[in-house]
Each structure stands twice: as structure tokens, then as C-alpha cells.
Amino acid sequence: MRIVDFKGVTETESIEQLETILRRRSENDYNMFSLSHTNEEYPCLEIPVKGGIAALFYMPKEFDAGLRSMGRMPGIKRQEVSIFHLSTGEELPVINDAVLPFSAALNAAKEFFLSKSPPQSIEWFEL
């Protein structure tokens, strides 16, 4: 699997390595991960993270908006936004309805490691 994040591009062949990489954060506790299967750009799974929260975006092919996670995370207002960051430093506002615990995003990433399909452990909203 190919993983792109704030530190660059990493190739991994194990779920253990995947988990270690997905736990990396910047000094501000952010990161943005793009996962795809080796030598393929699509499908890809995008995972912005901030501390213990994340969101998921699954893009099956180029020019297809794909799917976003349905988070329904307790304790946050669903119609407001959480701010994540891109590697360029730009802000990425994500509606809280898509935000979920990082642990759920990690489980979904492990599923995606084994299959190119949208992870079944996540409820999806079609964009």
C-alpha cells in the first residue's frame, strides 16, 4: 500500500506498519493521509486527522466525488465543522456529520489495506 502524508510517500506491506504510519502527527497534532494500493492512484482513501478525530473520503476513480464517512460522533454539533489541515498548511473544514473517532478510521484503513472496496465498518454518504 502507498501512503502519502505530511512526511512524504511511504510504501508498506503490513497492517502493523500501516497502523504505525497512521499514528504520525505534526507538531500541531494534525496529519492528512492518502492511501492507495501500490502503483494505482484509485481507488483511494483520504483520512484527515486531528488528535483523536478523523474523517474518511473514498474516491473510486478520477473525477468521481465518491463517498464520505457518516460519523455521528457524540459530543459534537453535527451541522458545525471541524478544521483539519492539508500538507500545504491550508485549512480543510469538514462537516461534523463526517467526523468520527480516529480508532474507527484506523479500522477502516485496515479494511482498505485488504480490499479496494469502501470499508464496510463505516457508514457512507454518497457525494
C-alpha positions as CSV (number, residue, x, y, z in Angstrom):
1,M,0.0,0.0,0.0
2,R,1.2,3.5,-0.8
3,I,0.6,6.1,1.9
4,V,1.1,9.9,1.4
5,D,1.2,12.1,4.4
6,F,2.9,15.3,5.8
7,K,6.3,13.4,5.8
8,G,6.0,12.2,2.1
9,V,5.4,8.9,0.5
10,T,5.7,5.5,2.2
11,E,5.2,2.0,0.9
12,T,4.0,-0.6,3.3
13,E,3.3,-4.3,3.1
14,S,1.9,-4.9,6.6
15,I,-1.0,-3.8,8.7
16,E,1.3,-3.2,11.6
17,Q,3.3,-0.7,9.5
18,L,0.1,0.9,8.3
19,E,-1.0,1.4,11.9
20,T,2.3,3.0,12.9
21,I,2.2,5.4,10.0
22,L,-1.4,6.4,10.6
23,R,-0.5,7.4,14.2
24,R,2.0,10.0,12.9
25,R,1.1,13.6,13.7
26,S,2.6,17.0,13.1
27,E,3.7,19.2,16.0
28,N,0.1,20.6,16.0
29,D,-1.4,17.1,16.2
30,Y,-2.6,17.0,12.6
31,N,-1.9,14.9,9.5
32,M,-3.6,14.1,6.2
33,F,-3.3,10.6,4.8
34,S,-3.9,9.4,1.3
35,L,-4.0,5.6,0.9
36,S,-4.0,3.7,-2.4
37,H,-2.9,0.3,-3.5
38,T,0.7,0.2,-4.9
39,N,1.1,1.5,-8.4
40,E,-2.6,2.7,-8.5
41,E,-3.9,6.2,-7.9
42,Y,-7.5,5.0,-7.5
43,P,-9.4,3.9,-5.6
44,C,-8.0,5.9,-2.7
45,L,-9.0,6.6,0.9
46,E,-8.3,10.1,2.2
47,I,-8.1,10.5,6.0
48,P,-7.6,13.9,7.6
49,V,-6.8,13.6,11.3
50,K,-6.6,15.9,14.2
51,G,-5.7,14.4,17.5
52,G,-8.2,11.6,18.2
53,I,-10.7,12.5,15.5
54,A,-10.8,11.9,11.7
55,A,-12.9,11.8,8.6
56,L,-12.9,9.5,5.7
57,F,-13.3,10.2,1.9
58,Y,-13.3,7.2,-0.5
59,M,-12.7,8.0,-4.2
60,P,-13.3,5.1,-6.5
61,K,-11.9,6.7,-9.7
62,E,-10.7,10.1,-11.1
63,F,-13.4,12.7,-11.4
64,D,-15.8,10.8,-9.1
65,A,-16.5,12.6,-5.8
66,G,-17.1,9.2,-4.2
67,L,-18.2,8.8,-0.5
68,R,-17.6,10.5,2.8
69,S,-17.9,9.0,6.2
70,M,-21.0,9.4,8.4
71,G,-19.6,10.0,11.8
72,R,-22.4,10.7,14.2
73,M,-19.8,11.2,16.9
74,P,-21.4,12.1,20.3
75,G,-20.4,15.4,21.9
76,I,-20.0,17.4,18.7
77,K,-22.6,19.5,16.9
78,R,-23.4,17.8,13.7
79,Q,-24.1,20.8,11.5
80,E,-20.9,22.7,12.6
81,V,-17.5,22.0,11.1
82,S,-14.1,20.7,12.4
83,I,-11.0,22.1,11.0
84,F,-8.3,19.7,9.7
85,H,-5.1,20.8,7.8
86,L,-3.6,19.8,4.5
87,S,0.2,19.4,4.0
88,T,0.3,22.9,2.5
89,G,-0.9,24.3,5.8
90,E,-4.3,25.2,4.3
91,E,-7.4,24.5,6.4
92,L,-9.8,21.8,5.5
93,P,-13.2,22.4,7.0
94,V,-15.2,19.1,7.4
95,I,-18.8,19.0,8.5
96,N,-19.0,17.3,11.9
97,D,-21.5,14.8,10.5
98,A,-18.5,13.2,8.8
99,V,-16.2,13.2,11.9
100,L,-15.6,10.0,13.7
101,P,-13.1,8.7,16.3
102,F,-9.6,8.0,14.9
103,S,-10.0,4.4,16.1
104,A,-12.8,3.9,13.6
105,A,-10.8,5.5,10.8
106,L,-7.9,3.2,11.7
107,N,-10.1,0.1,11.5
108,A,-11.4,1.3,8.1
109,A,-7.9,1.9,6.8
110,K,-7.0,-1.7,7.8
111,E,-10.0,-2.9,5.8
112,F,-8.9,-0.9,2.8
113,F,-5.5,-2.4,3.1
114,L,-7.1,-5.8,2.4
115,S,-9.6,-4.7,-0.2
116,K,-10.1,-1.9,-2.7
117,S,-13.8,-1.6,-1.8
118,P,-15.1,1.1,0.6
119,P,-14.6,-0.2,4.1
120,Q,-17.8,-1.9,5.5
121,S,-17.1,-0.8,9.1
122,I,-18.1,2.8,8.1
123,E,-21.4,4.2,7.2
124,W,-21.0,6.2,4.0
125,F,-22.7,9.2,2.4
126,E,-22.5,9.5,-1.4
127,L,-21.2,12.8,-2.6
